Amino acid sequence: MHIDSAGWPFIGIGLGVAALVAAIAGSTYGVVALLLPAFFLFFFRDPERQVDAAPNEVLSPADGRVMVAGEPSGRFASGGWRQITIFLSPMDVHVNRMPVSGRVTSVKYHPGRFLPAYRPDAGDLNEHTEVTVDHSGVTIVVRQIVGILARRIVCRVREGDVVSAGARFGVMKFGSRMDVFLPQGSTIRVKVGDRVSAGITVIAELSPAPSGGSRP
């Protein structure tokens, strides 16, 4: 299985720790210490996904569980948006994928706090990266949000990039949350509590003639 490149420094450190433990305390403890790099290998796994989405379908950008499926909160509360929030546990795949195809019009990093990712206000207050995509004239906003454990965001797209639905675009380290903001006319296809898979689960459908779409 492919391992995301962001994980190799952690895996290397874990192997070094295991080797040091083995040298100091013996091979038995060294074997036990190998659980650390094994966890990093598991955490940064990047399985291949068969992406198959219609032009009006919005794919999940992350593996995890749906926390919000409907009305937005925070600064997106006004302006005609709908929100889908996905919580990622440390056991989920943390490689992020684009929910739609289009052109990246904005990538903005917002420094902030490290509140629990499940809090409604974490989307605005926590450190996050916000990616805006123009999908055939429709604006879709995706946020990578850190939590208590997730302290690093890797975003590999830049303003002007042309992206495909389901394409990898980043990774979040050690538990986090993703928010997707859609035009008001969108139909949400998931509900709170649903398990979703990045690049596979259709979380919403865009209206054939969507209204709105400009960022507040």
C-alpha positions as CSV (number, residue, x, y, z in Angstrom):
1,M,0.0,0.0,0.0
2,H,1.2,3.5,-0.8
3,I,2.3,5.7,2.1
4,D,1.8,9.4,2.0
5,S,5.2,11.2,1.8
6,A,4.3,13.3,4.9
7,G,4.5,10.2,7.0
8,W,8.1,9.1,6.2
9,P,9.8,11.5,8.7
10,F,7.5,10.1,11.5
11,I,8.2,6.5,10.4
12,G,11.9,7.2,10.4
13,I,11.8,8.7,13.9
14,G,9.8,5.7,15.1
15,L,12.3,3.3,13.7
16,G,15.2,5.3,15.3
17,V,13.4,5.2,18.7
18,A,12.9,1.4,18.3
19,A,16.6,0.9,17.5
20,L,17.7,3.0,20.4
21,V,15.3,1.1,22.8
22,A,16.7,-2.2,21.5
23,A,20.3,-1.0,22.0
24,I,19.6,0.2,25.6
25,A,17.0,-2.2,26.9
26,G,17.3,-5.3,24.7
27,S,15.6,-6.7,21.6
28,T,12.4,-7.6,23.4
29,Y,11.7,-4.0,24.2
30,G,12.9,-3.0,20.8
31,V,10.3,-5.1,19.2
32,V,7.6,-3.6,21.4
33,A,8.9,-0.1,20.4
34,L,8.3,-1.0,16.8
35,L,4.6,-0.5,17.5
36,L,5.3,3.3,17.1
37,P,6.5,3.2,13.5
38,A,3.9,0.6,12.7
39,F,1.2,3.0,13.9
40,F,2.7,5.7,11.6
41,L,2.6,3.4,8.7
42,F,-1.0,2.7,9.4
43,F,-1.9,6.3,9.9
44,F,-0.3,7.6,6.7
45,R,-1.6,4.8,4.5
46,D,-2.9,6.0,1.2
47,P,-5.1,3.4,-0.5
48,E,-6.0,3.6,-4.1
49,R,-9.6,4.6,-4.8
50,Q,-11.8,4.1,-7.9
51,V,-13.3,7.5,-8.4
52,D,-16.5,7.6,-10.4
53,A,-18.6,10.7,-10.1
54,A,-21.1,12.5,-12.3
55,P,-20.3,16.2,-12.9
56,N,-23.0,17.4,-10.5
57,E,-22.0,15.0,-7.7
58,V,-19.9,16.1,-4.7
59,L,-17.5,13.5,-3.3
60,S,-16.4,13.2,0.3
61,P,-13.0,14.8,0.8
62,A,-12.1,12.6,3.7
63,D,-12.8,9.3,5.5
64,G,-14.7,9.7,8.7
65,R,-18.1,10.3,10.2
66,V,-20.5,13.1,9.3
67,M,-21.0,15.6,12.1
68,V,-23.0,18.3,10.3
69,A,-25.3,17.9,7.2
70,G,-27.3,21.0,6.6
71,E,-27.2,24.6,7.9
72,P,-23.8,26.1,8.3
73,S,-22.4,27.9,11.4
74,G,-19.8,30.6,12.0
75,R,-19.1,33.1,9.3
76,F,-20.8,30.9,6.6
77,A,-24.1,31.1,8.5
78,S,-25.4,33.8,6.2
79,G,-25.1,34.0,2.5
80,G,-26.9,31.0,1.2
81,W,-24.6,28.1,2.0
82,R,-25.0,24.5,3.1
83,Q,-22.4,22.7,5.2
84,I,-21.2,19.1,5.5
85,T,-18.7,18.4,8.3
86,I,-16.6,15.2,8.6
87,F,-14.8,14.2,11.7
88,L,-11.6,12.0,11.3
89,S,-10.5,9.8,14.1
90,P,-6.8,8.8,14.3
91,M,-7.9,5.4,12.8
92,D,-9.2,6.9,9.6
93,V,-7.2,7.5,6.4
94,H,-6.1,11.1,6.6
95,V,-5.3,11.7,2.9
96,N,-7.7,14.4,1.6
97,R,-9.3,14.3,-1.8
98,M,-11.0,17.0,-3.9
99,P,-14.8,16.8,-3.7
100,V,-15.3,18.3,-7.2
101,S,-13.3,19.1,-10.3
102,G,-12.5,22.7,-11.3
103,R,-10.0,25.5,-10.9
104,V,-8.6,26.5,-7.5
105,T,-9.3,30.2,-7.0
106,S,-8.0,30.6,-3.5
107,V,-5.9,28.8,-0.9
108,K,-5.7,30.6,2.5
109,Y,-4.1,29.5,5.7
110,H,-5.7,30.7,8.9
111,P,-3.7,30.4,12.2
112,G,-5.8,29.6,15.2
113,R,-6.4,27.5,18.2
114,F,-6.5,23.7,18.8
115,L,-9.9,23.2,20.2
116,P,-11.6,19.7,20.0
117,A,-12.6,19.4,16.3
118,Y,-16.1,18.3,17.1
119,R,-17.0,21.7,18.6
120,P,-19.2,23.8,16.3
121,D,-17.0,26.8,16.6
122,A,-13.8,24.9,15.8
123,G,-14.3,25.6,12.1
124,D,-13.7,29.3,12.6
125,L,-11.5,29.3,15.7
126,N,-9.0,26.5,15.0
127,E,-6.1,26.6,12.7
128,H,-7.2,25.7,9.2
129,T,-6.5,25.9,5.5
130,E,-9.4,27.0,3.2
131,V,-9.4,26.0,-0.4
132,T,-12.0,27.5,-2.8
133,V,-12.7,25.8,-6.1
134,D,-14.6,27.1,-9.1
135,H,-16.6,24.2,-10.5
136,S,-18.1,25.3,-13.8
137,G,-19.1,28.6,-12.3
138,V,-20.1,27.2,-8.9
139,T,-18.0,27.9,-5.8
140,I,-17.2,25.1,-3.5
141,V,-15.2,25.7,-0.3
142,V,-13.2,23.0,1.5
143,R,-11.6,23.4,4.9
144,Q,-8.9,21.3,6.4
145,I,-9.2,21.9,10.2
146,V,-6.9,20.8,13.0
147,G,-8.1,19.5,16.4
148,I,-6.4,18.6,19.7
149,L,-4.2,16.0,18.2
150,A,-3.9,17.3,14.6
151,R,-1.4,20.1,14.6
152,R,-0.1,20.1,11.1
153,I,-1.9,20.5,7.8
154,V,-0.4,19.6,4.4
155,C,-2.1,21.3,1.4
156,R,-0.6,20.6,-1.9
157,V,-2.7,22.7,-4.2
158,R,-2.1,26.3,-5.2
159,E,-4.2,29.1,-6.6
160,G,-4.7,28.5,-10.3
161,D,-4.3,24.7,-10.2
162,V,-6.8,22.7,-12.2
163,V,-8.0,19.7,-10.1
164,S,-10.1,16.6,-10.6
165,A,-12.8,15.2,-8.4
166,G,-11.3,12.6,-6.1
167,A,-7.7,13.7,-6.7
168,R,-5.4,13.8,-3.6
169,F,-4.7,17.3,-2.5
170,G,-3.3,17.1,1.1
171,V,-3.2,15.3,4.4
172,M,-3.9,16.2,8.1
173,K,-1.8,14.7,10.9
174,F,-3.4,12.8,13.8
175,G,-7.1,13.4,14.0
176,S,-9.0,16.3,12.5
177,R,-12.0,17.6,10.7
178,M,-13.1,18.7,7.2
179,D,-15.8,21.1,6.3
180,V,-17.4,21.5,2.8
181,F,-19.5,24.5,2.0
182,L,-22.0,24.2,-1.0
183,P,-24.5,26.6,-2.6
184,Q,-27.9,26.7,-1.0
185,G,-29.5,24.8,-3.9
186,S,-27.4,21.7,-3.3
187,T,-29.0,18.4,-2.2
188,I,-27.2,16.8,0.7
189,R,-27.1,13.0,0.3
190,V,-25.7,12.1,3.8
191,K,-26.9,12.5,7.3
192,V,-25.3,13.0,10.7
193,G,-23.7,9.8,11.9
194,D,-23.0,8.4,8.4
195,R,-19.6,6.9,7.6
196,V,-18.0,8.3,4.4
197,S,-15.0,7.5,2.3
198,A,-12.8,10.0,0.5
199,G,-13.3,10.0,-3.3
200,I,-16.0,7.4,-3.1
201,T,-19.0,8.5,-1.1
202,V,-21.3,11.0,-2.8
203,I,-22.2,13.5,-0.1
204,A,-24.2,16.0,-2.2
205,E,-25.6,16.9,-5.6
206,L,-25.3,20.3,-7.1
207,S,-28.4,21.9,-8.6
208,P,-28.4,21.9,-12.4
209,A,-28.8,25.7,-12.2
210,P,-27.3,26.6,-8.8
211,S,-27.9,30.0,-7.3
212,G,-25.3,31.7,-5.1
213,G,-21.8,30.4,-4.8
214,S,-19.8,33.5,-4.1
215,R,-17.9,33.5,-0.8
216,P,-19.2,35.6,2.0
